[in-house]
């Protein structure tokens, strides 16, 4: 039905005979040239189906195998020979191939890369389901979803047997440069804090989602979550969250299923990364990842590094700068050892960095560093002492600072759509229908330390302005406003809210 047919090997290449080494790049290259010449198509999927060992090897044939750089070079040669554009997808119907290093290595040769973070069952993909769905009008997103979801569902519903838990994901290669940059920043941050937080990084690694018998392949997203939880540094949290966003953006489709009694894969997110704790294996340096700071980080992680400087005396407090109340943070102190830079972060109760200071230090002194946030409240102060090589030598935290600016601080909370039922009870809804009687209800809260007087709330309701006046709003007090309306037509309702005091 799909035009499938068997072709003798010698018809593809007269020198092949009846036996081929599938672990040679030349075999892959010649096959692709033949296939795309005999069966030209606008969309092409290359599937490599065999045993896989992540970045180390795939397509084992007795004593030979393909490496990921060999696959990349074979595709480059095929495209140079034929003039073909990028492949639509490279799919690995093999174990442990859902790695960032693999996807990035192949990003210039394909629009998408498929891989499994965990082992794959011997039965592999559900080709009998997939082939029926292939169509020239199928979008990349639809193709990715079909391959991933059909594969996982076939094992989840028991139609195909597996002795493993299963995972699968498809990566959008156009998003990998951004992911590379965020991995670079994340890795540089981890590398810099090794002297102080190596044990916590190691704990994070050990508690990150792993797969079957390979403890050095760890889910990259899950690692960032653990780092974010374990490392009490604002910059570490920031770079972790940035990398999470990039991974989310790059994953086109992801699914996983735990076979009862087998390895849990509930923290699978689509991409693993190589994170050894006993040295880097030969061959990893041949990958493009060797140009990312991740490579330097895992090198230094194995060796470890001792701190070469420390705070001696450090004095931090909220102080009055002449306003009559403690409106700023003052830092003074000294340190011992070899240090050249100090980084200060002032973090509010929501975990947001409100003030930063990065500056040089010398002669063991830290003198008169002032920080003044724009809002009153409780703050955490974080100070890092760094050496000439950029490593964190000591880290200080004061989580008990209160700043009082003696200013009101008005917050407009998100309005709610409210309706009333036949019994007269009111409740919040997300959407309304034609003819519904409803009202928009919002509130204004003063989260400052003094009262706010003569407050005006200006609400623009689809071009109609309405004003609400409040004589005074005390600290921590909430005032409510509402607009009655009815759903006379379908569509979106837009509100703009301004506050004047």
VENPE-V173497 format. One record per residue. N is the residue number from 0. PHI is phi in whole degrees, -180 to 180 (* if undefined). PSI is psi in whole degrees, 0 to 359 (NA if undefined). Layout:
BEGIN
<<N,PHI,PSI> <N,PHI,PSI>>
END
This chain:
BEGIN
<<0,*,326> <1,-101,13> <2,74,23> <3,-76,139> <4,-153,156> <5,-90,139> <6,-125,124> <7,-58,142> <8,-58,321> <9,-69,342> <10,-75,338> <11,-83,315> <12,-147,116> <13,-62,340> <14,-87,355> <15,-76,324> <16,70,215> <17,-106,359> <18,-136,133> <19,-125,151> <20,-92,103> <21,-77,357> <22,-96,16> <23,-109,136> <24,-63,328> <25,-63,324> <26,-64,315> <27,-63,315> <28,-60,311> <29,-65,322> <30,-63,317> <31,-67,321> <32,-62,314> <33,-64,313> <34,-62,316> <35,-77,339> <36,-79,317> <37,-75,328> <38,-131,70> <39,-63,143> <40,-156,154> <41,-74,327> <42,-117,133> <43,-134,134> <44,-118,122> <45,-98,120> <46,-112,126> <47,-109,115> <48,-119,111> <49,179,192> <50,-69,142> <51,-131,148> <52,-132,41> <53,68,218> <54,-66,343> <55,-73,314> <56,-170,162> <57,-157,166> <58,57,57> <59,-71,137> <60,-139,94> <61,57,249> <62,-95,5> <63,-119,168> <64,-165,168> <65,-98,139> <66,-98,164> <67,-65,318> <68,-60,326> <69,-66,322> <70,-63,314> <71,-59,314> <72,-65,323> <73,-64,319> <74,-69,321> <75,-59,316> <76,-67,319> <77,-62,317> <78,-70,325> <79,-66,323> <80,-71,320> <81,-100,341> <82,77,12> <83,-68,152> <84,-80,186> <85,-56,150> <86,-67,154> <87,-72,317> <88,-154,144> <89,-109,120> <90,-114,131> <91,-104,105> <92,-89,67> <93,-158,163> <94,-74,146> <95,64,22> <96,-95,3> <97,-85,64> <98,-116,148> <99,-60,317> <100,-58,322> <101,-71,312> <102,-60,318> <103,-69,323> <104,-61,328> <105,-104,5> <106,-62,330> <107,-83,355> <108,-109,354> <109,-155,154> <110,-81,332> <111,-142,152> <112,-129,130> <113,-105,143> <114,-164,160> <115,-108,132> <116,-69,325> <117,-101,187> <118,-64,154> <119,-111,141> <120,-64,160> <121,-61,329> <122,-70,338> <123,66,212> <124,-66,158> <125,-92,76> <126,-63,328> <127,-64,334> <128,-85,319> <129,-69,316> <130,-61,327> <131,-68,339> <132,-97,351> <133,-69,128> <134,-153,145> <135,-64,338> <136,-91,1> <137,-70,126> <138,-74,163> <139,-60,321> <140,-63,317> <141,-67,319> <142,-62,314> <143,-60,315> <144,-66,319> <145,-61,314> <146,-66,314> <147,-71,308> <148,-72,322> <149,-65,320> <150,-62,308> <151,-66,318> <152,-65,327> <153,-63,329> <154,-88,326> <155,-64,318> <156,-87,359> <157,84,4> <158,-69,337> <159,-127,136> <160,-80,144> <161,-144,145> <162,-100,4> <163,-120,161> <164,-73,154> <165,-127,148> <166,-138,156> <167,-163,149> <168,-158,154> <169,-122,134> <170,-108,136> <171,-85,110> <172,-69,341> <173,-69,345> <174,-98,2> <175,-80,336> <176,-66,318> <177,-65,319> <178,-64,319> <179,-57,314> <180,-63,318> <181,-72,328> <182,-66,322> <183,-58,312> <184,-68,318> <185,-61,315> <186,-67,319> <187,-61,321> <188,-65,313> <189,-61,318> <190,-61,319> <191,-70,333> <192,-97,6> <193,-55,318> <194,-59,330> <195,-101,323> <196,-121,25> <197,-60,319> <198,-62,320> <199,-71,325> <200,-65,318> <201,-63,319> <202,-62,318> <203,-61,315> <204,-60,311> <205,-64,335> <206,-103,11> <207,-88,147> <208,-50,124> <209,-119,174> <210,-134,116> <211,52,232> <212,-94,9> <213,-111,95> <214,-74,351> <215,-93,355> <216,-101,115> <217,-124,143> <218,-63,122> <219,-67,317> <220,-64,315> <221,-63,326> <222,-61,316> <223,-64,325> <224,-64,318> <225,-68,320> <226,-62,316> <227,-60,323> <228,-79,321> <229,-87,327> <230,-95,116> <231,-84,55> <232,-130,133> <233,-62,320> <234,-66,322> <235,-63,318> <236,-65,318> <237,-63,311> <238,-70,331> <239,-64,314> <240,-67,323> <241,-63,318> <242,-68,322> <243,-59,315> <244,-62,320> <245,-67,321> <246,-65,314> <247,-56,319> <248,-68,326> <249,-82,336> <250,-80,115> <251,-85,325> <252,-156,140> <253,-151,139> <254,-154,158> <255,-157,157> <256,-149,132> <257,-93,121> <258,-70,131> <259,-51,129> <260,84,357> <261,-108,186> <262,-55,131> <263,-73,132> <264,-126,26> <265,-70,346> <266,-107,25> <267,-78,136> <268,-127,358> <269,121,336> <270,-139,130> <271,-100,171> <272,-143,150> <273,-78,119> <274,-137,80> <275,-80,159> <276,-119,7> <277,-134,40> <278,100,152> <279,-88,132> <280,-70,151> <281,-60,136> <282,107,334> <283,-65,327> <284,-69,348> <285,-81,348> <286,-85,160> <287,-64,337> <288,-60,340> <289,-65,344> <290,-92,359> <291,-98,153> <292,-63,347> <293,-59,321> <294,-63,315> <295,-63,321> <296,-62,312> <297,-71,335> <298,-64,310> <299,-71,330> <300,-61,319> <301,-64,315> <302,-77,327> <303,74,169> <304,-158,135> <305,-89,152> <306,-70,144> <307,-117,5> <308,-156,161> <309,-157,154> <310,-68,139> <311,-96,292> <312,-125,133> <313,-136,125> <314,-118,119> <315,-132,136> <316,-162,162> <317,-84,137> <318,-134,160> <319,-94,120> <320,-96,18> <321,116,3> <322,-92,351> <323,94,4> <324,-153,163> <325,-77,97> <326,-107,356> <327,-143,168> <328,-111,134> <329,-118,136> <330,-124,127> <331,-140,157> <332,162,194> <333,-151,170> <334,-145,163> <335,-114,148> <336,98,194> <337,-94,101> <338,-139,153> <339,-137,350> <340,-146,149> <341,-128,138> <342,-124,127> <343,-119,135> <344,-130,128> <345,-108,118> <346,-117,132> <347,-82,181> <348,-69,345> <349,-91,2> <350,85,10> <351,-94,133> <352,-74,121> <353,-101,328> <354,-140,145> <355,-133,154> <356,-147,122> <357,-122,121> <358,-153,165> <359,-84,149> <360,-131,155> <361,-158,165> <362,59,20> <363,78,10> <364,-114,144> <365,-128,113> <366,-127,127> <367,48,60> <368,-95,120> <369,-109,139> <370,-132,133> <371,-130,111> <372,-74,171> <373,-96,356> <374,-132,147> <375,-74,158> <376,145,183> <377,-85,139> <378,-133,154> <379,-109,132> <380,-108,128> <381,-124,130> <382,-129,126> <383,-113,136> <384,-108,123> <385,-119,147> <386,-91,181> <387,-61,331> <388,-88,4> <389,87,7> <390,-87,144> <391,-72,120> <392,-98,330> <393,-157,156> <394,-142,131> <395,-124,140> <396,-134,131> <397,-122,110> <398,-104,25> <399,-136,58> <400,-115,133> <401,-119,127> <402,-109,129> <403,-122,104> <404,-89,358> <405,52,47> <406,-132,146> <407,-73,158> <408,-144,99> <409,-92,135> <410,-125,128> <411,-95,109> <412,-77,158> <413,-62,128> <414,-65,160> <415,-120,148> <416,-93,122> <417,-119,141> <418,-133,165> <419,-120,132> <420,-87,183> <421,-64,335> <422,-85,356> <423,90,4> <424,-84,139> <425,-105,147> <426,-156,161> <427,-87,142> <428,-131,164> <429,-94,327> <430,-135,160> <431,-129,161> <432,-115,162> <433,-54,132> <434,92,349> <435,-65,138> <436,-93,122> <437,-145,171> <438,-143,153> <439,-96,125> <440,-120,129> <441,-134,168> <442,-143,154> <443,-118,131> <444,-123,139> <445,-98,106> <446,-99,11> <447,-85,192> <448,-107,354> <449,-132,164> <450,-72,155> <451,-114,129> <452,-111,153> <453,52,59> <454,-90,131> <455,-117,129> <456,-106,118> <457,-106,117> <458,-114,123> <459,-99,106> <460,-102,91> <461,52,46> <462,94,348> <463,-102,119> <464,-90,137> <465,-132,141> <466,-119,145> <467,-130,134> <468,-117,137> <469,-129,126> <470,-64,317> <471,-155,139> <472,-124,114> <473,-76,162> <474,-54,134> <475,70,5> <476,-86,148> <477,-120,131> <478,-116,141> <479,-113,144> <480,-130,157> <481,-151,154> <482,-125,119> <483,-81,144> <484,-159,179> <485,-143,153> <486,-84,88> <487,-86,342> <488,-152,156> <489,-78,159> <490,132,189> <491,-94,145> <492,-111,128> <493,-111,136> <494,-124,137> <495,-120,132> <496,-122,128> <497,-122,146> <498,-118,135> <499,-129,139> <500,-138,NA>>
END
